[in-house]
């Protein structure tokens, strides 16, 4: 759990017993205050690109 990012998670819990009980959409876990490690490719903002997507297009080409 130490690698979870800040946010809200909705886990599903399964009890593998004779009744095989599944609990989902009943609880949520909120993670906040975690320390984010800086991005090794820049300043950690995550926006280091040139405006293009993975294909190299910026969305302005036809």
Biotite code that builds the C-alpha atoms (Angstrom):
import biotite.structure as struc

atoms = struc.array([
    struc.Atom([0.000, 0.000, 0.000], chain_id="A", res_id=1, res_name="UNK", atom_name="CA", element="C"),
    struc.Atom([2.979, 2.315, 0.248], chain_id="A", res_id=2, res_name="UNK", atom_name="CA", element="C"),
    struc.Atom([2.955, 2.859, -3.539], chain_id="A", res_id=3, res_name="UNK", atom_name="CA", element="C"),
    struc.Atom([-0.672, 4.061, -3.795], chain_id="A", res_id=4, res_name="UNK", atom_name="CA", element="C"),
    struc.Atom([-1.214, 7.521, -5.229], chain_id="A", res_id=5, res_name="UNK", atom_name="CA", element="C"),
    struc.Atom([-3.497, 10.039, -3.538], chain_id="A", res_id=6, res_name="UNK", atom_name="CA", element="C"),
    struc.Atom([-7.114, 9.284, -4.378], chain_id="A", res_id=7, res_name="UNK", atom_name="CA", element="C"),
    struc.Atom([-10.160, 7.240, -3.479], chain_id="A", res_id=8, res_name="UNK", atom_name="CA", element="C"),
    struc.Atom([-10.212, 3.506, -4.088], chain_id="A", res_id=9, res_name="UNK", atom_name="CA", element="C"),
    struc.Atom([-13.212, 1.154, -4.026], chain_id="A", res_id=10, res_name="UNK", atom_name="CA", element="C"),
    struc.Atom([-11.913, -2.336, -3.235], chain_id="A", res_id=11, res_name="UNK", atom_name="CA", element="C"),
    struc.Atom([-13.734, -5.627, -3.602], chain_id="A", res_id=12, res_name="UNK", atom_name="CA", element="C"),
    struc.Atom([-13.267, -8.051, -0.718], chain_id="A", res_id=13, res_name="UNK", atom_name="CA", element="C"),
    struc.Atom([-13.805, -11.785, -1.168], chain_id="A", res_id=14, res_name="UNK", atom_name="CA", element="C"),
    struc.Atom([-14.046, -14.269, 1.672], chain_id="A", res_id=15, res_name="UNK", atom_name="CA", element="C"),
    struc.Atom([-13.157, -17.657, 0.276], chain_id="A", res_id=16, res_name="UNK", atom_name="CA", element="C"),
    struc.Atom([-15.158, -19.641, 2.801], chain_id="A", res_id=17, res_name="UNK", atom_name="CA", element="C"),
    struc.Atom([-18.021, -22.118, 2.473], chain_id="A", res_id=18, res_name="UNK", atom_name="CA", element="C"),
    struc.Atom([-20.394, -19.287, 1.468], chain_id="A", res_id=19, res_name="UNK", atom_name="CA", element="C"),
    struc.Atom([-17.936, -17.488, -0.889], chain_id="A", res_id=20, res_name="UNK", atom_name="CA", element="C"),
    struc.Atom([-18.970, -14.004, 0.254], chain_id="A", res_id=21, res_name="UNK", atom_name="CA", element="C"),
    struc.Atom([-18.152, -11.004, -1.960], chain_id="A", res_id=22, res_name="UNK", atom_name="CA", element="C"),
    struc.Atom([-18.420, -7.422, -0.699], chain_id="A", res_id=23, res_name="UNK", atom_name="CA", element="C"),
    struc.Atom([-18.189, -4.663, -3.326], chain_id="A", res_id=24, res_name="UNK", atom_name="CA", element="C"),
    struc.Atom([-19.365, -1.049, -3.620], chain_id="A", res_id=25, res_name="UNK", atom_name="CA", element="C"),
    struc.Atom([-19.787, -0.931, 0.144], chain_id="A", res_id=26, res_name="UNK", atom_name="CA", element="C"),
    struc.Atom([-16.544, 0.671, 1.318], chain_id="A", res_id=27, res_name="UNK", atom_name="CA", element="C"),
    struc.Atom([-13.994, 3.136, 0.004], chain_id="A", res_id=28, res_name="UNK", atom_name="CA", element="C"),
    struc.Atom([-10.427, 3.877, 0.987], chain_id="A", res_id=29, res_name="UNK", atom_name="CA", element="C"),
    struc.Atom([-9.097, 7.433, 0.681], chain_id="A", res_id=30, res_name="UNK", atom_name="CA", element="C"),
    struc.Atom([-5.339, 7.922, 0.432], chain_id="A", res_id=31, res_name="UNK", atom_name="CA", element="C"),
    struc.Atom([-4.020, 11.428, 1.031], chain_id="A", res_id=32, res_name="UNK", atom_name="CA", element="C"),
    struc.Atom([-0.814, 13.026, 2.155], chain_id="A", res_id=33, res_name="UNK", atom_name="CA", element="C"),
    struc.Atom([1.478, 10.599, 0.371], chain_id="A", res_id=34, res_name="UNK", atom_name="CA", element="C"),
    struc.Atom([4.832, 11.889, -0.762], chain_id="A", res_id=35, res_name="UNK", atom_name="CA", element="C"),
    struc.Atom([5.137, 11.902, -4.532], chain_id="A", res_id=36, res_name="UNK", atom_name="CA", element="C"),
    struc.Atom([8.604, 11.129, -5.832], chain_id="A", res_id=37, res_name="UNK", atom_name="CA", element="C"),
    struc.Atom([9.903, 13.541, -8.476], chain_id="A", res_id=38, res_name="UNK", atom_name="CA", element="C"),
    struc.Atom([9.689, 12.421, -12.086], chain_id="A", res_id=39, res_name="UNK", atom_name="CA", element="C"),
    struc.Atom([13.123, 11.328, -13.289], chain_id="A", res_id=40, res_name="UNK", atom_name="CA", element="C"),
    struc.Atom([12.579, 12.974, -16.700], chain_id="A", res_id=41, res_name="UNK", atom_name="CA", element="C"),
    struc.Atom([11.865, 16.482, -15.422], chain_id="A", res_id=42, res_name="UNK", atom_name="CA", element="C"),
    struc.Atom([10.513, 18.554, -12.580], chain_id="A", res_id=43, res_name="UNK", atom_name="CA", element="C"),
    struc.Atom([7.815, 16.079, -11.549], chain_id="A", res_id=44, res_name="UNK", atom_name="CA", element="C"),
    struc.Atom([4.931, 17.930, -13.162], chain_id="A", res_id=45, res_name="UNK", atom_name="CA", element="C"),
    struc.Atom([4.357, 15.077, -15.599], chain_id="A", res_id=46, res_name="UNK", atom_name="CA", element="C"),
    struc.Atom([3.871, 17.569, -18.441], chain_id="A", res_id=47, res_name="UNK", atom_name="CA", element="C"),
    struc.Atom([7.249, 17.321, -20.121], chain_id="A", res_id=48, res_name="UNK", atom_name="CA", element="C"),
    struc.Atom([5.996, 16.642, -23.642], chain_id="A", res_id=49, res_name="UNK", atom_name="CA", element="C"),
    struc.Atom([6.023, 18.766, -26.747], chain_id="A", res_id=50, res_name="UNK", atom_name="CA", element="C"),
    struc.Atom([2.244, 18.784, -27.023], chain_id="A", res_id=51, res_name="UNK", atom_name="CA", element="C"),
    struc.Atom([2.129, 15.704, -29.207], chain_id="A", res_id=52, res_name="UNK", atom_name="CA", element="C"),
    struc.Atom([0.556, 12.368, -28.444], chain_id="A", res_id=53, res_name="UNK", atom_name="CA", element="C"),
    struc.Atom([2.305, 8.990, -28.856], chain_id="A", res_id=54, res_name="UNK", atom_name="CA", element="C"),
    struc.Atom([1.936, 9.215, -32.650], chain_id="A", res_id=55, res_name="UNK", atom_name="CA", element="C"),
    struc.Atom([3.834, 12.502, -32.811], chain_id="A", res_id=56, res_name="UNK", atom_name="CA", element="C"),
    struc.Atom([0.751, 14.487, -33.825], chain_id="A", res_id=57, res_name="UNK", atom_name="CA", element="C"),
    struc.Atom([-0.239, 17.594, -31.916], chain_id="A", res_id=58, res_name="UNK", atom_name="CA", element="C"),
    struc.Atom([-3.890, 17.500, -32.924], chain_id="A", res_id=59, res_name="UNK", atom_name="CA", element="C"),
    struc.Atom([-3.548, 20.384, -35.361], chain_id="A", res_id=60, res_name="UNK", atom_name="CA", element="C"),
    struc.Atom([-2.722, 18.219, -38.369], chain_id="A", res_id=61, res_name="UNK", atom_name="CA", element="C"),
    struc.Atom([-5.493, 16.960, -40.679], chain_id="A", res_id=62, res_name="UNK", atom_name="CA", element="C"),
])
